[in-house]
Amino acid sequence: MKALILFVGWCILFVLCWPLAILALILLPIVWLLSLPLRLVGITVEAVFGLIRGLLLLPARLLNLAKRDAPGRAVAPSHRGAA
């Protein structure tokens, strides 16, 4: 759907101002290539923040698990293994 909207927009631009449409057709792959490193940096930063979040929340998750499995307390069966 996004490609169709882009194509229709380019066709309208081609009818209204064909030199600008040709310039956009030439510059679009160059802009895409320049944006690739920024996407990789974004993916990397998101992964690092996820790792830090996991490390910071690990003690709380472990304490919650220990509290849930405490003796004298009824524990509901886990549904993780259920298909």
C-alpha positions as CSV (number, residue, x, y, z in Angstrom):
1,M,0.0,0.0,0.0
2,K,2.8,2.3,0.8
3,A,4.5,1.6,-2.5
4,L,1.2,2.3,-4.3
5,I,0.8,5.7,-2.6
6,L,4.4,6.5,-3.5
7,F,3.9,5.6,-7.1
8,V,0.7,7.6,-7.5
9,G,2.4,10.6,-5.8
10,W,5.3,10.3,-8.2
11,C,2.9,10.0,-11.2
12,I,1.1,13.2,-10.1
13,L,4.5,14.9,-9.6
14,F,5.5,13.7,-13.1
15,V,2.5,15.3,-14.7
16,L,2.8,18.6,-12.8
17,C,6.6,19.0,-12.9
18,W,8.5,16.3,-14.7
19,P,12.1,17.6,-14.0
20,L,11.4,17.4,-10.3
21,A,9.9,13.9,-10.6
22,I,13.0,12.7,-12.5
23,L,15.2,14.3,-9.9
24,A,13.2,12.6,-7.1
25,L,13.6,9.3,-9.0
26,I,17.3,9.7,-9.1
27,L,17.7,10.9,-5.5
28,L,15.4,8.3,-3.8
29,P,18.0,5.4,-3.9
30,I,20.8,7.7,-2.7
31,V,18.7,8.9,0.3
32,W,17.8,5.3,1.0
33,L,21.4,4.3,1.0
34,L,22.3,7.2,3.3
35,S,19.6,6.2,5.8
36,L,20.7,2.6,6.2
37,P,23.5,3.3,8.7
38,L,21.0,5.4,10.8
39,R,18.6,2.5,10.8
40,L,21.4,0.1,12.0
41,V,22.3,2.6,14.8
42,G,18.7,2.7,15.8
43,I,18.4,-1.1,16.0
44,T,21.6,-1.3,17.9
45,V,20.6,1.4,20.4
46,E,17.2,-0.3,20.9
47,A,18.9,-3.6,21.6
48,V,21.4,-2.1,24.1
49,F,18.5,-0.4,26.0
50,G,16.6,-3.7,26.0
51,L,19.7,-5.4,27.5
52,I,20.1,-2.8,30.1
53,R,16.4,-2.9,31.0
54,G,16.6,-6.7,31.3
55,L,19.7,-6.5,33.6
56,L,18.1,-3.9,35.8
57,L,14.8,-5.7,36.1
58,L,16.4,-9.2,36.7
59,P,16.6,-8.9,40.5
60,A,12.9,-7.9,40.6
61,R,12.0,-10.8,38.4
62,L,14.0,-13.2,40.5
63,L,12.5,-11.9,43.7
64,N,9.0,-12.2,42.2
65,L,9.7,-15.8,41.2
66,A,11.1,-16.7,44.7
67,K,8.0,-15.0,46.3
68,R,5.7,-17.0,44.1
69,D,7.3,-20.3,44.9
70,A,7.5,-19.7,48.6
71,P,6.6,-22.7,50.8
72,G,3.2,-22.7,52.3
73,R,1.7,-20.8,49.4
74,A,-0.5,-22.4,46.7
75,V,1.1,-22.1,43.3
76,A,-1.1,-22.2,40.2
77,P,0.2,-24.6,37.5
78,S,2.2,-22.9,34.8
79,H,0.7,-22.8,31.3
80,R,4.1,-22.3,29.6
81,G,4.4,-25.9,28.5
82,A,0.8,-26.2,27.3
83,A,0.5,-26.5,23.5
